[in-house]
Amino acid sequence: MSKVSLSQQIDAVETELRERRSGTRAKMSRSVAEFHTKRLEAAAATLRWLQDNEARIKGALEQ
């Protein structure tokens, strides 16, 4: 999987939230939908990694 920047991940999550809140889901081309899905998957992976490493991250910040 290619790298997806943190800002792209945040944008993907915010876009999804905005669309769900408004109740309007724009029709996307297949390539746009795949790109959007890839960014959401990357955001989920990032959040899982942060969750798995939460104690270590907090420990490093306390030093």
N, C-alpha and C positions, 0 to 999 in steps of 0.2 A: 504494500500500500504506500502510495506517495505521501509525502509530508503535507499536512494541511495546517496552515498557520493558526495560532490561537485567535487572532482577530477574525479569520474566516469561520472558525468554529462558533465564536460568539455571534457573528452575523447570521449564521445558519439557524442557531437556536432562536435568536430574536425574530427572524423572519417567520419561522414556524409558529412562534407564539403569537405574533401579530396576525397571521392568517387565521389561526384558530380563534382568536378573540373576536375578530371582525366577522367571522362566519363565512367569509368569502375565500375560496381556494382558487387561485388562478390556475388555468390550464398551463402546464409546462410541456415543453418538448421533451422527448425521451432523454436527450443528452443533458438538458438543464436539470431534469428530475434526478438523473444519475449523479450529477455533480453535487446537487443539494443533498442527496442521500449520503454521498461520500463525506461531506462536511459534517453532517449530523452524526455519522458513525465515528468520525474522528473526535467530535466533541464528547460523545459517550465514552470512548476509550480514554480520553484525557481525564474525564471525571472519575472513571474507575481507577485509573492510576493514582490520581490525587487521593482518593478514598483509601486505596491500599497502602499508600505511603504517608498518610496523615500524621501518624505519631512521629515518624522520622522527620518530616518537614517541620512540625511544631517544635521538636527537640532542637533542630538546627537553628530555628529562629530565636529560641530562648538563650542561645549561647552568646 
